[in-house]
């Protein structure tokens, strides 16, 4: 089952980059929402900021893990057919 997650192709490489960008954009939007929109009631701002922090940490994790899977032995043969 773990080997199935390590399968890399052109689509999964693009998906990793897109997911990383979406996490980063969502984190910035949540940060702005927490500072300007969310009221200071019952730790609401802190919860939104915590979610933004989690997303900002996950964005580079997804990007780096996608890169590390891409440099595994045997991944070059799969990525040679990709159109960049």
PDB file with SEQRES, HELIX, SHEET and CRYST1 records, atoms N, CA, C and O in Angstrom:
SEQRES   1 A   84  UNK UNK UNK UNK UNK UNK UNK UNK UNK UNK UNK UNK UNK          
SEQRES   2 A   84  UNK UNK UNK UNK UNK UNK UNK UNK UNK UNK UNK UNK UNK          
SEQRES   3 A   84  UNK UNK UNK UNK UNK UNK UNK UNK UNK UNK UNK UNK UNK          
SEQRES   4 A   84  UNK UNK UNK UNK UNK UNK UNK UNK UNK UNK UNK UNK UNK          
SEQRES   5 A   84  UNK UNK UNK UNK UNK UNK UNK UNK UNK UNK UNK UNK UNK          
SEQRES   6 A   84  UNK UNK UNK UNK UNK UNK UNK UNK UNK UNK UNK UNK UNK          
SEQRES   7 A   84  UNK UNK UNK UNK UNK UNK                                      
HELIX    1 AA1 UNK A    2  UNK A    5  1                                   4    
HELIX    2 AA2 UNK A   10  UNK A   36  1                                  27    
HELIX    3 AA3 UNK A   44  UNK A   70  1                                  27    
HELIX    4 AA4 UNK A   75  UNK A   79  1                                   5    
CRYST1    1.000    1.000    1.000  90.00  90.00  90.00 P 1           1          
ATOM      1  N   UNK A   1       0.818  -1.189   0.000  1.00  0.00           N  
ATOM      2  CA  UNK A   1       0.000   0.000   0.000  1.00  0.00           C  
ATOM      3  C   UNK A   1       0.868   1.263   0.000  1.00  0.00           C  
ATOM      4  O   UNK A   1       0.544   2.227  -0.693  1.00  0.00           O  
ATOM      5  N   UNK A   2       1.951   1.273   0.756  1.00  0.00           N  
ATOM      6  CA  UNK A   2       2.815   2.457   0.809  1.00  0.00           C  
ATOM      7  C   UNK A   2       3.477   2.693  -0.542  1.00  0.00           C  
ATOM      8  O   UNK A   2       3.732   3.838  -0.912  1.00  0.00           O  
ATOM      9  N   UNK A   3       3.757   1.626  -1.281  1.00  0.00           N  
ATOM     10  CA  UNK A   3       4.385   1.777  -2.589  1.00  0.00           C  
ATOM     11  C   UNK A   3       3.460   2.511  -3.559  1.00  0.00           C  
ATOM     12  O   UNK A   3       3.921   3.211  -4.461  1.00  0.00           O  
ATOM     13  N   UNK A   4       2.151   2.345  -3.366  1.00  0.00           N  
ATOM     14  CA  UNK A   4       1.182   3.001  -4.245  1.00  0.00           C  
ATOM     15  C   UNK A   4       1.247   4.522  -4.113  1.00  0.00           C  
ATOM     16  O   UNK A   4       0.990   5.230  -5.086  1.00  0.00           O  
ATOM     17  N   UNK A   5       1.583   5.033  -2.935  1.00  0.00           N  
ATOM     18  CA  UNK A   5       1.690   6.470  -2.730  1.00  0.00           C  
ATOM     19  C   UNK A   5       2.947   7.039  -3.359  1.00  0.00           C  
ATOM     20  O   UNK A   5       3.011   8.242  -3.612  1.00  0.00           O  
ATOM     21  N   UNK A   6       3.939   6.218  -3.616  1.00  0.00           N  
ATOM     22  CA  UNK A   6       5.197   6.680  -4.174  1.00  0.00           C  
ATOM     23  C   UNK A   6       5.219   6.652  -5.690  1.00  0.00           C  
ATOM     24  O   UNK A   6       6.261   6.909  -6.293  1.00  0.00           O  
ATOM     25  N   UNK A   7       4.093   6.347  -6.320  1.00  0.00           N  
ATOM     26  CA  UNK A   7       4.020   6.335  -7.774  1.00  0.00           C  
ATOM     27  C   UNK A   7       3.981   7.785  -8.255  1.00  0.00           C  
ATOM     28  O   UNK A   7       3.131   8.570  -7.834  1.00  0.00           O  
ATOM     29  N   UNK A   8       4.894   8.116  -9.124  1.00  0.00           N  
ATOM     30  CA  UNK A   8       5.002   9.492  -9.600  1.00  0.00           C  
ATOM     31  C   UNK A   8       4.786   9.520 -11.095  1.00  0.00           C  
ATOM     32  O   UNK A   8       5.288   8.669 -11.829  1.00  0.00           O  
ATOM     33  N   UNK A   9       4.056  10.481 -11.523  1.00  0.00           N  
ATOM     34  CA  UNK A   9       3.847  10.700 -12.940  1.00  0.00           C  
ATOM     35  C   UNK A   9       3.755  12.184 -13.205  1.00  0.00           C  
ATOM     36  O   UNK A   9       3.928  12.994 -12.295  1.00  0.00           O  
ATOM     37  N   UNK A  10       3.487  12.539 -14.428  1.00  0.00           N  
ATOM     38  CA  UNK A  10       3.388  13.956 -14.787  1.00  0.00           C  
ATOM     39  C   UNK A  10       2.246  14.625 -14.025  1.00  0.00           C  
ATOM     40  O   UNK A  10       2.379  15.752 -13.548  1.00  0.00           O  
ATOM     41  N   UNK A  11       1.140  13.926 -13.919  1.00  0.00           N  
ATOM     42  CA  UNK A  11      -0.033  14.497 -13.262  1.00  0.00           C  
ATOM     43  C   UNK A  11       0.196  14.668 -11.765  1.00  0.00           C  
ATOM     44  O   UNK A  11      -0.186  15.696 -11.206  1.00  0.00           O  
ATOM     45  N   UNK A  12       0.801  13.699 -11.108  1.00  0.00           N  
ATOM     46  CA  UNK A  12       1.022  13.809  -9.670  1.00  0.00           C  
ATOM     47  C   UNK A  12       2.046  14.890  -9.344  1.00  0.00           C  
ATOM     48  O   UNK A  12       1.967  15.522  -8.291  1.00  0.00           O  
ATOM     49  N   UNK A  13       2.996  15.102 -10.232  1.00  0.00           N  
ATOM     50  CA  UNK A  13       3.973  16.166 -10.017  1.00  0.00           C  
ATOM     51  C   UNK A  13       3.274  17.526 -10.085  1.00  0.00           C  
ATOM     52  O   UNK A  13       3.508  18.387  -9.237  1.00  0.00           O  
ATOM     53  N   UNK A  14       2.428  17.719 -11.082  1.00  0.00           N  
ATOM     54  CA  UNK A  14       1.670  18.969 -11.198  1.00  0.00           C  
ATOM     55  C   UNK A  14       0.713  19.142 -10.028  1.00  0.00           C  
ATOM     56  O   UNK A  14       0.561  20.242  -9.498  1.00  0.00           O  
ATOM     57  N   UNK A  15       0.068  18.048  -9.629  1.00  0.00           N  
ATOM     58  CA  UNK A  15      -0.875  18.118  -8.513  1.00  0.00           C  
ATOM     59  C   UNK A  15      -0.179  18.536  -7.225  1.00  0.00           C  
ATOM     60  O   UNK A  15      -0.742  19.299  -6.440  1.00  0.00           O  
ATOM     61  N   UNK A  16       1.027  18.049  -6.998  1.00  0.00           N  
ATOM     62  CA  UNK A  16       1.773  18.444  -5.804  1.00  0.00           C  
ATOM     63  C   UNK A  16       2.075  19.921  -5.775  1.00  0.00           C  
ATOM     64  O   UNK A  16       1.966  20.561  -4.728  1.00  0.00           O  
ATOM     65  N   UNK A  17       2.453  20.469  -6.910  1.00  0.00           N  
ATOM     66  CA  UNK A  17       2.747  21.896  -6.985  1.00  0.00           C  
ATOM     67  C   UNK A  17       1.469  22.715  -6.815  1.00  0.00           C  
ATOM     68  O   UNK A  17       1.480  23.733  -6.123  1.00  0.00           O  
ATOM     69  N   UNK A  18       0.383  22.292  -7.427  1.00  0.00           N  
ATOM     70  CA  UNK A  18      -0.883  23.014  -7.315  1.00  0.00           C  
ATOM     71  C   UNK A  18      -1.411  22.967  -5.885  1.00  0.00           C  
ATOM     72  O   UNK A  18      -1.879  23.983  -5.371  1.00  0.00           O  
ATOM     73  N   UNK A  19      -1.344  21.818  -5.241  1.00  0.00           N  
ATOM     74  CA  UNK A  19      -1.805  21.697  -3.856  1.00  0.00           C  
ATOM     75  C   UNK A  19      -0.973  22.582  -2.939  1.00  0.00           C  
ATOM     76  O   UNK A  19      -1.511  23.222  -2.036  1.00  0.00           O  
ATOM     77  N   UNK A  20       0.315  22.621  -3.163  1.00  0.00           N  
ATOM     78  CA  UNK A  20       1.178  23.483  -2.366  1.00  0.00           C  
ATOM     79  C   UNK A  20       0.801  24.947  -2.537  1.00  0.00           C  
ATOM     80  O   UNK A  20       0.749  25.690  -1.557  1.00  0.00           O  
ATOM     81  N   UNK A  21       0.538  25.368  -3.764  1.00  0.00           N  
ATOM     82  CA  UNK A  21       0.122  26.754  -4.014  1.00  0.00           C  
ATOM     83  C   UNK A  21      -1.225  27.052  -3.369  1.00  0.00           C  
ATOM     84  O   UNK A  21      -1.409  28.124  -2.792  1.00  0.00           O  
ATOM     85  N   UNK A  22      -2.162  26.123  -3.457  1.00  0.00           N  
ATOM     86  CA  UNK A  22      -3.483  26.333  -2.861  1.00  0.00           C  
ATOM     87  C   UNK A  22      -3.368  26.452  -1.340  1.00  0.00           C  
ATOM     88  O   UNK A  22      -4.023  27.302  -0.737  1.00  0.00           O  
ATOM     89  N   UNK A  23      -2.543  25.610  -0.716  1.00  0.00           N  
ATOM     90  CA  UNK A  23      -2.337  25.706   0.728  1.00  0.00           C  
ATOM     91  C   UNK A  23      -1.763  27.066   1.104  1.00  0.00           C  
ATOM     92  O   UNK A  23      -2.199  27.681   2.078  1.00  0.00           O  
ATOM     93  N   UNK A  24      -0.789  27.532   0.337  1.00  0.00           N  
ATOM     94  CA  UNK A  24      -0.171  28.820   0.635  1.00  0.00           C  
ATOM     95  C   UNK A  24      -1.169  29.970   0.447  1.00  0.00           C  
ATOM     96  O   UNK A  24      -1.241  30.868   1.286  1.00  0.00           O  
ATOM     97  N   UNK A  25      -1.926  29.948  -0.631  1.00  0.00           N  
ATOM     98  CA  UNK A  25      -2.918  31.001  -0.876  1.00  0.00           C  
ATOM     99  C   UNK A  25      -4.017  30.977   0.189  1.00  0.00           C  
ATOM    100  O   UNK A  25      -4.446  32.033   0.655  1.00  0.00           O  
ATOM    101  N   UNK A  26      -4.469  29.798   0.572  1.00  0.00           N  
ATOM    102  CA  UNK A  26      -5.495  29.688   1.607  1.00  0.00           C  
ATOM    103  C   UNK A  26      -4.969  30.183   2.947  1.00  0.00           C  
ATOM    104  O   UNK A  26      -5.707  30.807   3.709  1.00  0.00           O  
ATOM    105  N   UNK A  27      -3.708  29.913   3.242  1.00  0.00           N  
ATOM    106  CA  UNK A  27      -3.119  30.380   4.497  1.00  0.00           C  
ATOM    107  C   UNK A  27      -3.054  31.901   4.537  1.00  0.00           C  
ATOM    108  O   UNK A  27      -3.348  32.509   5.566  1.00  0.00           O  
ATOM    109  N   UNK A  28      -2.671  32.514   3.430  1.00  0.00           N  
ATOM    110  CA  UNK A  28      -2.614  33.984   3.380  1.00  0.00           C  
ATOM    111  C   UNK A  28      -4.021  34.569   3.535  1.00  0.00           C  
ATOM    112  O   UNK A  28      -4.211  35.539   4.269  1.00  0.00           O  
ATOM    113  N   UNK A  29      -4.996  33.988   2.854  1.00  0.00           N  
ATOM    114  CA  UNK A  29      -6.374  34.474   2.977  1.00  0.00           C  
ATOM    115  C   UNK A  29      -6.921  34.289   4.387  1.00  0.00           C  
ATOM    116  O   UNK A  29      -7.618  35.165   4.899  1.00  0.00           O  
ATOM    117  N   UNK A  30      -6.613  33.163   5.018  1.00  0.00           N  
ATOM    118  CA  UNK A  30      -7.058  32.944   6.390  1.00  0.00           C  
ATOM    119  C   UNK A  30      -6.387  33.917   7.353  1.00  0.00           C  
ATOM    120  O   UNK A  30      -7.013  34.396   8.298  1.00  0.00           O  
ATOM    121  N   UNK A  31      -5.117  34.202   7.109  1.00  0.00           N  
ATOM    122  CA  UNK A  31      -4.425  35.168   7.954  1.00  0.00           C  
ATOM    123  C   UNK A  31      -5.071  36.548   7.836  1.00  0.00           C  
ATOM    124  O   UNK A  31      -5.285  37.227   8.840  1.00  0.00           O  
ATOM    125  N   UNK A  32      -5.377  36.956   6.613  1.00  0.00           N  
ATOM    126  CA  UNK A  32      -6.041  38.246   6.411  1.00  0.00           C  
ATOM    127  C   UNK A  32      -7.440  38.257   7.016  1.00  0.00           C  
ATOM    128  O   UNK A  32      -7.862  39.260   7.592  1.00  0.00           O  
ATOM    129  N   UNK A  33      -8.156  37.147   6.887  1.00  0.00           N  
ATOM    130  CA  UNK A  33      -9.497  37.063   7.467  1.00  0.00           C  
ATOM    131  C   UNK A  33      -9.441  37.126   8.989  1.00  0.00           C  
ATOM    132  O   UNK A  33     -10.288  37.758   9.620  1.00  0.00           O  
ATOM    133  N   UNK A  34      -8.450  36.477   9.572  1.00  0.00           N  
ATOM    134  CA  UNK A  34      -8.343  36.483  11.034  1.00  0.00           C  
ATOM    135  C   UNK A  34      -8.017  37.865  11.570  1.00  0.00           C  
ATOM    136  O   UNK A  34      -8.453  38.222  12.665  1.00  0.00           O  
ATOM    137  N   UNK A  35      -7.266  38.639  10.822  1.00  0.00           N  
ATOM    138  CA  UNK A  35      -6.892  39.963  11.317  1.00  0.00           C  
ATOM    139  C   UNK A  35      -7.929  41.035  11.014  1.00  0.00           C  
ATOM    140  O   UNK A  35      -7.990  42.040  11.723  1.00  0.00           O  
ATOM    141  N   UNK A  36      -8.750  40.849   9.975  1.00  0.00           N  
ATOM    142  CA  UNK A  36      -9.671  41.907   9.576  1.00  0.00           C  
ATOM    143  C   UNK A  36     -11.149  41.539   9.672  1.00  0.00           C  
ATOM    144  O   UNK A  36     -11.979  42.434   9.828  1.00  0.00           O  
ATOM    145  N   UNK A  37     -11.507  40.278   9.587  1.00  0.00           N  
ATOM    146  CA  UNK A  37     -12.915  39.906   9.465  1.00  0.00           C  
ATOM    147  C   UNK A  37     -13.447  39.184  10.695  1.00  0.00           C  
ATOM    148  O   UNK A  37     -14.530  39.509  11.182  1.00  0.00           O  
ATOM    149  N   UNK A  38     -12.698  38.208  11.206  1.00  0.00           N  
ATOM    150  CA  UNK A  38     -13.181  37.353  12.285  1.00  0.00           C  
ATOM    151  C   UNK A  38     -13.246  38.162  13.586  1.00  0.00           C  
ATOM    152  O   UNK A  38     -12.272  38.820  13.952  1.00  0.00           O  
ATOM    153  N   UNK A  39     -14.389  38.117  14.286  1.00  0.00           N  
ATOM    154  CA  UNK A  39     -14.488  38.864  15.549  1.00  0.00           C  
ATOM    155  C   UNK A  39     -13.690  38.182  16.665  1.00  0.00           C  
ATOM    156  O   UNK A  39     -13.409  36.985  16.612  1.00  0.00           O  
ATOM    157  N   UNK A  40     -13.345  38.963  17.653  1.00  0.00           N  
ATOM    158  CA  UNK A  40     -12.562  38.442  18.783  1.00  0.00           C  
ATOM    159  C   UNK A  40     -13.492  37.818  19.815  1.00  0.00           C  
ATOM    160  O   UNK A  40     -13.600  38.305  20.941  1.00  0.00           O  
ATOM    161  N   UNK A  41     -14.155  36.750  19.430  1.00  0.00           N  
ATOM    162  CA  UNK A  41     -15.102  36.073  20.306  1.00  0.00           C  
ATOM    163  C   UNK A  41     -14.690  34.621  20.455  1.00  0.00           C  
ATOM    164  O   UNK A  41     -14.488  33.921  19.462  1.00  0.00           O  
ATOM    165  N   UNK A  42     -14.567  34.172  21.683  1.00  0.00           N  
ATOM    166  CA  UNK A  42     -14.325  32.761  22.018  1.00  0.00           C  
ATOM    167  C   UNK A  42     -13.155  32.158  21.235  1.00  0.00           C  
ATOM    168  O   UNK A  42     -13.276  31.072  20.669  1.00  0.00           O  
ATOM    169  N   UNK A  43     -12.042  32.855  21.208  1.00  0.00           N  
ATOM    170  CA  UNK A  43     -10.817  32.375  20.561  1.00  0.00           C  
ATOM    171  C   UNK A  43     -10.990  32.104  19.067  1.00  0.00           C  
ATOM    172  O   UNK A  43     -10.257  31.287  18.508  1.00  0.00           O  
ATOM    173  N   UNK A  44     -11.926  32.759  18.417  1.00  0.00           N  
ATOM    174  CA  UNK A  44     -12.162  32.533  16.986  1.00  0.00           C  
ATOM    175  C   UNK A  44     -10.959  32.969  16.156  1.00  0.00           C  
ATOM    176  O   UNK A  44     -10.558  32.271  15.224  1.00  0.00           O  
ATOM    177  N   UNK A  45     -10.384  34.125  16.493  1.00  0.00           N  
ATOM    178  CA  UNK A  45      -9.221  34.599  15.747  1.00  0.00           C  
ATOM    179  C   UNK A  45      -8.048  33.642  15.894  1.00  0.00           C  
ATOM    180  O   UNK A  45      -7.340  33.372  14.924  1.00  0.00           O  
ATOM    181  N   UNK A  46      -7.841  33.130  17.096  1.00  0.00           N  
ATOM    182  CA  UNK A  46      -6.724  32.228  17.318  1.00  0.00           C  
ATOM    183  C   UNK A  46      -6.908  30.905  16.573  1.00  0.00           C  
ATOM    184  O   UNK A  46      -5.941  30.323  16.082  1.00  0.00           O  
ATOM    185  N   UNK A  47      -8.138  30.440  16.493  1.00  0.00           N  
ATOM    186  CA  UNK A  47      -8.388  29.198  15.766  1.00  0.00           C  
ATOM    187  C   UNK A  47      -8.135  29.369  14.268  1.00  0.00           C  
ATOM    188  O   UNK A  47      -7.566  28.488  13.624  1.00  0.00           O  
ATOM    189  N   UNK A  48      -8.557  30.494  13.724  1.00  0.00           N  
ATOM    190  CA  UNK A  48      -8.327  30.752  12.301  1.00  0.00           C  
ATOM    191  C   UNK A  48      -6.832  30.938  12.044  1.00  0.00           C  
ATOM    192  O   UNK A  48      -6.312  30.461  11.035  1.00  0.00           O  
ATOM    193  N   UNK A  49      -6.144  31.626  12.946  1.00  0.00           N  
ATOM    194  CA  UNK A  49      -4.689  31.784  12.798  1.00  0.00           C  
ATOM    195  C   UNK A  49      -3.965  30.451  12.916  1.00  0.00           C  
ATOM    196  O   UNK A  49      -2.973  30.223  12.223  1.00  0.00           O  
ATOM    197  N   UNK A  50      -4.449  29.566  13.788  1.00  0.00           N  
ATOM    198  CA  UNK A  50      -3.846  28.234  13.904  1.00  0.00           C  
ATOM    199  C   UNK A  50      -4.019  27.452  12.605  1.00  0.00           C  
ATOM    200  O   UNK A  50      -3.087  26.790  12.150  1.00  0.00           O  
ATOM    201  N   UNK A  51      -5.194  27.525  12.014  1.00  0.00           N  
ATOM    202  CA  UNK A  51      -5.425  26.844  10.738  1.00  0.00           C  
ATOM    203  C   UNK A  51      -4.533  27.419   9.645  1.00  0.00           C  
ATOM    204  O   UNK A  51      -4.007  26.678   8.815  1.00  0.00           O  
ATOM    205  N   UNK A  52      -4.362  28.743   9.645  1.00  0.00           N  
ATOM    206  CA  UNK A  52      -3.466  29.370   8.670  1.00  0.00           C  
ATOM    207  C   UNK A  52      -2.031  28.914   8.884  1.00  0.00           C  
ATOM    208  O   UNK A  52      -1.308  28.670   7.917  1.00  0.00           O  
ATOM    209  N   UNK A  53      -1.613  28.797  10.130  1.00  0.00           N  
ATOM    210  CA  UNK A  53      -0.258  28.334  10.437  1.00  0.00           C  
ATOM    211  C   UNK A  53      -0.052  26.889   9.981  1.00  0.00           C  
ATOM    212  O   UNK A  53       0.996  26.553   9.430  1.00  0.00           O  
ATOM    213  N   UNK A  54      -1.040  26.045  10.210  1.00  0.00           N  
ATOM    214  CA  UNK A  54      -0.941  24.647   9.772  1.00  0.00           C  
ATOM    215  C   UNK A  54      -0.818  24.580   8.251  1.00  0.00           C  
ATOM    216  O   UNK A  54      -0.006  23.814   7.732  1.00  0.00           O  
ATOM    217  N   UNK A  55      -1.607  25.365   7.539  1.00  0.00           N  
ATOM    218  CA  UNK A  55      -1.540  25.359   6.075  1.00  0.00           C  
ATOM    219  C   UNK A  55      -0.213  25.917   5.576  1.00  0.00           C  
ATOM    220  O   UNK A  55       0.331  25.429   4.585  1.00  0.00           O  
ATOM    221  N   UNK A  56       0.310  26.932   6.252  1.00  0.00           N  
ATOM    222  CA  UNK A  56       1.580  27.514   5.820  1.00  0.00           C  
ATOM    223  C   UNK A  56       2.729  26.549   6.060  1.00  0.00           C  
ATOM    224  O   UNK A  56       3.732  26.595   5.347  1.00  0.00           O  
ATOM    225  N   UNK A  57       2.599  25.680   7.049  1.00  0.00           N  
ATOM    226  CA  UNK A  57       3.625  24.664   7.299  1.00  0.00           C  
ATOM    227  C   UNK A  57       3.472  23.500   6.317  1.00  0.00           C  
ATOM    228  O   UNK A  57       4.469  22.925   5.881  1.00  0.00           O  
ATOM    229  N   UNK A  58       2.249  23.155   5.972  1.00  0.00           N  
ATOM    230  CA  UNK A  58       2.022  22.026   5.069  1.00  0.00           C  
ATOM    231  C   UNK A  58       2.394  22.333   3.618  1.00  0.00           C  
ATOM    232  O   UNK A  58       2.736  21.416   2.871  1.00  0.00           O  
ATOM    233  N   UNK A  59       2.337  23.588   3.207  1.00  0.00           N  
ATOM    234  CA  UNK A  59       2.645  23.945   1.819  1.00  0.00           C  
ATOM    235  C   UNK A  59       4.057  23.527   1.422  1.00  0.00           C  
ATOM    236  O   UNK A  59       4.205  22.842   0.410  1.00  0.00           O  
ATOM    237  N   UNK A  60       5.100  23.900   2.159  1.00  0.00           N  
ATOM    238  CA  UNK A  60       6.438  23.447   1.755  1.00  0.00           C  
ATOM    239  C   UNK A  60       6.653  21.954   1.983  1.00  0.00           C  
ATOM    240  O   UNK A  60       7.462  21.336   1.290  1.00  0.00           O  
ATOM    241  N   UNK A  61       5.944  21.369   2.940  1.00  0.00           N  
ATOM    242  CA  UNK A  61       6.078  19.923   3.171  1.00  0.00           C  
ATOM    243  C   UNK A  61       5.604  19.155   1.943  1.00  0.00           C  
ATOM    244  O   UNK A  61       6.255  18.204   1.512  1.00  0.00           O  
ATOM    245  N   UNK A  62       4.467  19.568   1.379  1.00  0.00           N  
ATOM    246  CA  UNK A  62       3.948  18.917   0.173  1.00  0.00           C  
ATOM    247  C   UNK A  62       4.907  19.118  -0.990  1.00  0.00           C  
ATOM    248  O   UNK A  62       5.176  18.182  -1.743  1.00  0.00           O  
ATOM    249  N   UNK A  63       5.424  20.334  -1.140  1.00  0.00           N  
ATOM    250  CA  UNK A  63       6.327  20.635  -2.247  1.00  0.00           C  
ATOM    251  C   UNK A  63       7.638  19.851  -2.131  1.00  0.00           C  
ATOM    252  O   UNK A  63       8.123  19.304  -3.121  1.00  0.00           O  
ATOM    253  N   UNK A  64       8.203  19.796  -0.940  1.00  0.00           N  
ATOM    254  CA  UNK A  64       9.465  19.079  -0.744  1.00  0.00           C  
ATOM    255  C   UNK A  64       9.264  17.575  -0.895  1.00  0.00           C  
ATOM    256  O   UNK A  64      10.115  16.896  -1.470  1.00  0.00           O  
ATOM    257  N   UNK A  65       8.152  17.044  -0.388  1.00  0.00           N  
ATOM    258  CA  UNK A  65       7.919  15.612  -0.546  1.00  0.00           C  
ATOM    259  C   UNK A  65       7.701  15.236  -2.004  1.00  0.00           C  
ATOM    260  O   UNK A  65       8.123  14.162  -2.433  1.00  0.00           O  
ATOM    261  N   UNK A  66       7.049  16.102  -2.774  1.00  0.00           N  
ATOM    262  CA  UNK A  66       6.899  15.854  -4.208  1.00  0.00           C  
ATOM    263  C   UNK A  66       8.256  15.844  -4.897  1.00  0.00           C  
ATOM    264  O   UNK A  66       8.514  15.010  -5.765  1.00  0.00           O  
ATOM    265  N   UNK A  67       9.121  16.776  -4.506  1.00  0.00           N  
ATOM    266  CA  UNK A  67      10.468  16.810  -5.078  1.00  0.00           C  
ATOM    267  C   UNK A  67      11.256  15.563  -4.701  1.00  0.00           C  
ATOM    268  O   UNK A  67      11.936  14.982  -5.546  1.00  0.00           O  
ATOM    269  N   UNK A  68      11.172  15.149  -3.449  1.00  0.00           N  
ATOM    270  CA  UNK A  68      11.932  13.976  -3.011  1.00  0.00           C  
ATOM    271  C   UNK A  68      11.461  12.703  -3.705  1.00  0.00           C  
ATOM    272  O   UNK A  68      12.270  11.829  -4.017  1.00  0.00           O  
ATOM    273  N   UNK A  69      10.164  12.596  -3.948  1.00  0.00           N  
ATOM    274  CA  UNK A  69       9.669  11.441  -4.699  1.00  0.00           C  
ATOM    275  C   UNK A  69      10.158  11.494  -6.140  1.00  0.00           C  
ATOM    276  O   UNK A  69      10.399  10.458  -6.760  1.00  0.00           O  
ATOM    277  N   UNK A  70      10.303  12.711  -6.672  1.00  0.00           N  
ATOM    278  CA  UNK A  70      10.758  12.858  -8.059  1.00  0.00           C  
ATOM    279  C   UNK A  70      12.213  12.470  -8.232  1.00  0.00           C  
ATOM    280  O   UNK A  70      12.611  12.072  -9.327  1.00  0.00           O  
ATOM    281  N   UNK A  71      13.021  12.574  -7.186  1.00  0.00           N  
ATOM    282  CA  UNK A  71      14.433  12.232  -7.323  1.00  0.00           C  
ATOM    283  C   UNK A  71      14.747  10.808  -6.882  1.00  0.00           C  
ATOM    284  O   UNK A  71      15.916  10.427  -6.830  1.00  0.00           O  
ATOM    285  N   UNK A  72      13.742  10.025  -6.569  1.00  0.00           N  
ATOM    286  CA  UNK A  72      13.956   8.613  -6.249  1.00  0.00           C  
ATOM    287  C   UNK A  72      14.497   7.885  -7.477  1.00  0.00           C  
ATOM    288  O   UNK A  72      14.197   8.265  -8.609  1.00  0.00           O  
ATOM    289  N   UNK A  73      15.286   6.850  -7.257  1.00  0.00           N  
ATOM    290  CA  UNK A  73      15.768   6.080  -8.412  1.00  0.00           C  
ATOM    291  C   UNK A  73      14.600   5.488  -9.205  1.00  0.00           C  
ATOM    292  O   UNK A  73      13.664   4.934  -8.629  1.00  0.00           O  
ATOM    293  N   UNK A  74      14.667   5.609 -10.483  1.00  0.00           N  
ATOM    294  CA  UNK A  74      13.620   5.084 -11.354  1.00  0.00           C  
ATOM    295  C   UNK A  74      12.560   6.113 -11.717  1.00  0.00           C  
ATOM    296  O   UNK A  74      11.757   5.876 -12.619  1.00  0.00           O  
ATOM    297  N   UNK A  75      12.544   7.242 -11.037  1.00  0.00           N  
ATOM    298  CA  UNK A  75      11.537   8.264 -11.327  1.00  0.00           C  
ATOM    299  C   UNK A  75      11.868   9.020 -12.608  1.00  0.00           C  
ATOM    300  O   UNK A  75      10.972   9.542 -13.271  1.00  0.00           O  
ATOM    301  N   UNK A  76      13.142   9.080 -12.956  1.00  0.00           N  
ATOM    302  CA  UNK A  76      13.539   9.819 -14.162  1.00  0.00           C  
ATOM    303  C   UNK A  76      12.923   9.194 -15.413  1.00  0.00           C  
ATOM    304  O   UNK A  76      12.498   9.911 -16.318  1.00  0.00           O  
ATOM    305  N   UNK A  77      12.872   7.877 -15.467  1.00  0.00           N  
ATOM    306  CA  UNK A  77      12.295   7.202 -16.634  1.00  0.00           C  
ATOM    307  C   UNK A  77      10.817   7.525 -16.775  1.00  0.00           C  
ATOM    308  O   UNK A  77      10.315   7.653 -17.892  1.00  0.00           O  
ATOM    309  N   UNK A  78      10.114   7.659 -15.652  1.00  0.00           N  
ATOM    310  CA  UNK A  78       8.689   7.977 -15.712  1.00  0.00           C  
ATOM    311  C   UNK A  78       8.452   9.427 -16.116  1.00  0.00           C  
ATOM    312  O   UNK A  78       7.452   9.733 -16.765  1.00  0.00           O  
ATOM    313  N   UNK A  79       9.367  10.329 -15.736  1.00  0.00           N  
ATOM    314  CA  UNK A  79       9.179  11.749 -15.998  1.00  0.00           C  
ATOM    315  C   UNK A  79       9.731  12.199 -17.343  1.00  0.00           C  
ATOM    316  O   UNK A  79       9.514  13.346 -17.733  1.00  0.00           O  
ATOM    317  N   UNK A  80      10.440  11.331 -18.068  1.00  0.00           N  
ATOM    318  CA  UNK A  80      10.990  11.711 -19.372  1.00  0.00           C  
ATOM    319  C   UNK A  80       9.911  11.976 -20.411  1.00  0.00           C  
ATOM    320  O   UNK A  80      10.126  12.756 -21.339  1.00  0.00           O  
ATOM    321  N   UNK A  81       8.762  11.343 -20.269  1.00  0.00           N  
ATOM    322  CA  UNK A  81       7.695  11.500 -21.257  1.00  0.00           C  
ATOM    323  C   UNK A  81       6.813  12.703 -20.970  1.00  0.00           C  
ATOM    324  O   UNK A  81       5.867  12.956 -21.716  1.00  0.00           O  
ATOM    325  N   UNK A  82       7.095  13.451 -19.914  1.00  0.00           N  
ATOM    326  CA  UNK A  82       6.241  14.602 -19.547  1.00  0.00           C  
ATOM    327  C   UNK A  82       6.504  15.783 -20.485  1.00  0.00           C  
ATOM    328  O   UNK A  82       7.623  16.012 -20.945  1.00  0.00           O  
ATOM    329  N   UNK A  83       5.437  16.510 -20.741  1.00  0.00           N  
ATOM    330  CA  UNK A  83       5.550  17.758 -21.495  1.00  0.00           C  
ATOM    331  C   UNK A  83       5.535  18.893 -20.504  1.00  0.00           C  
ATOM    332  O   UNK A  83       4.552  19.075 -19.786  1.00  0.00           O  
ATOM    333  N   UNK A  84       6.606  19.659 -20.450  1.00  0.00           N  
ATOM    334  CA  UNK A  84       6.701  20.738 -19.446  1.00  0.00           C  
ATOM    335  C   UNK A  84       6.205  22.014 -20.017  1.00  0.00           C  
ATOM    336  O   UNK A  84       6.202  23.037 -19.333  1.00  0.00           O  
TER     337      UNK A  84                                                      
END                                                                             
